[in-house]
């Protein structure tokens, strides 16, 4: 078959196809049409007149699979040539038998690529695209899936909103009794149910799964999608969730959420409606949705981490002074509106310079981290602690008057004094701190006054005998009397 005028859609996000190959394609009468690197689904103009797809995927890049799938959603009969490691196409690349690519080893050889393209174009469509069974009939991938999840990528960077969009999309296109989206908690190394639909959803969300536990845990650990037609015959199935919730799982379709080679979690579908079994088409749709969902989730998490870093002290891991000022202003406005008290604790470690001089600044930073955790674990969940600078900490106490704040300060002082620091290193250091208390409306009317009087009270505590708590009543009295006179 003549190649003249044949448009070849090249999907190569990493730019791995050599220039020499593209020149060779043009010399043989093919026209290479790059798909680009955008995660958005391809539009119809990009595949108009395309005769075949040439994709290059060196490291199982989900973007390659998404772009191939979006092209096939528009033109289902396009043959695909895939350049991949060893030329072995991953069976999960395209669960639909009509779209199994011809595999070529990496790096691409121009002669082999030309032979594969000619072979793909010369094969009869019936041989390349065997008919699907009746239960899998219909459009391979609804374009709405791409559009809806594409919106999730661009419309918000808040994780909760991303999950809501994914939930709406899944409910629209997946016909099953219940489904769940589980995300990996990196610190605890366990899967947490972020979305769980169905009547038993609220009960399901209380469970956690370890990697390898249950079908979902196995998929997360292995990074492989799977369909289980009968869970009673599969030893991987974890019965305890059904036993606790009263739900009866019969069949499962589960796919990993993977971004940049990392498993973020899984999407798990339970019991296809009507008693039908999950098939390759279901797996394809959910796999593509999972790829888009993974990008949206990863972007939201990166944004969330960037926001946290912007307000987090890099030494202690608690909030920094910038965030403290934002929250104090918000809490003071709230106190003014509802006529509620608000207190601030200013804390300065006693003789901390001796720690740095004796043990070095690295150990000093570790002590600051340990002190921050002791203080954070000793305050209420509604309170906020931040590192103000150096060895100074500051605490916002909403709905707290000066006397109550002083009692809390005394408790923190005692807790700190009896704590040991650098104990794993065998040092067991002891520290004390001086505390200053200022409150609205007793001492201050503005944010600046609250900080200034709490700071001055802390220095008054240091000037007396250290390791004590001082309330700013005397310090604020002259200004309070001045306000009354005016």
SULVENBEL-V819695 format. One record per residue. N is the residue number from 0. OMEGA is omega as a letter, one per 30 degrees, with the letter a starting at -180 (none if undefined). Layout:
# SULVENBEL-V819695
n: {N/N}
omega: {OMEGA/OMEGA}
This chain:
# SULVENBEL-V819695
n: {0/1/2/3/4/5/6/7/8/9/10/11/12/13/14/15/16/17/18/19/20/21/22/23/24/25/26/27/28/29/30/31/32/33/34/35/36/37/38/39/40/41/42/43/44/45/46/47/48/49/50/51/52/53/54/55/56/57/58/59/60/61/62/63/64/65/66/67/68/69/70/71/72/73/74/75/76/77/78/79/80/81/82/83/84/85/86/87/88/89/90/91/92/93/94/95/96/97/98/99/100/101/102/103/104/105/106/107/108/109/110/111/112/113/114/115/116/117/118/119/120/121/122/123/124/125/126/127/128/129/130/131/132/133/134/135/136/137/138/139/140/141/142/143/144/145/146/147/148/149/150/151/152/153/154/155/156/157/158/159/160/161/162/163/164/165/166/167/168/169/170/171/172/173/174/175/176/177/178/179/180/181/182/183/184/185/186/187/188/189/190/191/192/193/194/195/196/197/198/199/200/201/202/203/204/205/206/207/208/209/210/211/212/213/214/215/216/217/218/219/220/221/222/223/224/225/226/227/228/229/230/231/232/233/234/235/236/237/238/239/240/241/242/243/244/245/246/247/248/249/250/251/252/253/254/255/256/257/258/259/260/261/262/263/264/265/266/267/268/269/270/271/272/273/274/275/276/277/278/279/280/281/282/283/284/285/286/287/288/289/290/291/292/293/294/295/296/297/298/299/300/301/302/303/304/305/306/307/308/309/310/311/312/313/314/315/316/317/318/319/320/321/322/323/324/325/326/327/328/329/330/331/332/333/334/335/336/337/338/339/340/341/342/343/344/345/346/347/348/349/350/351/352/353/354/355/356/357/358/359/360/361/362/363/364/365/366/367/368/369/370/371/372/373/374/375/376/377/378/379/380/381/382/383/384/385/386/387/388/389/390/391/392/393/394/395/396/397/398/399/400/401/402/403/404/405/406/407/408/409/410/411/412/413/414/415/416/417/418/419/420/421/422/423/424/425/426/427/428/429/430/431/432/433/434/435/436/437/438/439/440/441/442/443/444/445/446/447/448/449/450/451/452/453/454/455/456/457/458/459/460/461/462/463/464/465/466/467/468/469/470/471/472/473/474/475/476/477/478/479/480/481/482/483/484/485}
omega: {a/a/a/l/a/l/l/l/l/l/a/a/a/l/a/l/a/l/a/l/l/l/l/l/a/l/a/l/l/l/a/l/a/l/a/a/a/l/l/l/l/l/a/a/a/a/a/l/l/a/a/l/l/a/l/a/a/a/l/a/l/a/l/a/l/a/l/a/a/l/a/l/l/a/a/a/a/l/a/l/a/l/a/a/l/a/a/a/l/l/a/a/a/a/l/a/l/a/l/a/l/a/l/a/l/g/a/l/a/a/l/l/l/l/a/l/l/l/a/a/a/a/l/l/a/l/a/a/l/a/l/l/a/a/a/a/a/a/a/a/l/a/a/l/l/a/a/a/l/l/l/a/a/a/a/l/l/a/a/l/l/a/l/l/l/l/l/a/l/a/a/a/a/a/l/a/l/l/a/l/a/l/a/l/a/a/a/a/l/l/a/l/l/l/l/a/l/a/a/a/a/l/a/a/l/a/l/l/l/l/a/a/a/l/a/l/l/l/l/a/a/a/a/l/l/l/l/a/a/a/a/l/a/a/l/a/l/a/a/l/l/a/a/a/a/l/l/l/l/a/a/l/a/l/l/l/a/l/l/l/a/l/l/a/a/l/a/l/a/l/l/a/l/l/l/l/l/a/a/l/l/a/l/a/a/l/l/l/a/l/l/l/a/l/a/a/l/l/l/l/l/l/l/l/l/l/a/l/a/a/a/l/a/l/a/a/l/a/l/a/l/l/l/a/l/a/l/l/l/a/l/l/l/l/l/a/a/l/l/l/l/a/l/l/l/a/l/a/a/l/a/l/l/l/l/a/a/a/l/a/l/l/l/l/l/l/l/l/a/l/a/a/l/a/a/a/a/l/a/l/a/l/l/l/l/l/a/l/l/l/l/l/a/a/l/a/l/l/a/l/a/a/l/l/l/l/l/l/l/l/l/a/a/l/a/a/a/a/l/a/a/l/l/l/l/a/l/a/l/a/l/l/l/a/l/a/l/a/l/g/a/a/a/l/a/l/a/l/l/a/a/a/l/l/l/l/l/l/l/l/l/a/l/a/a/l/a/a/a/l/a/a/a/a/a/a/a/a/l/l/l/l/a/a/l/none}
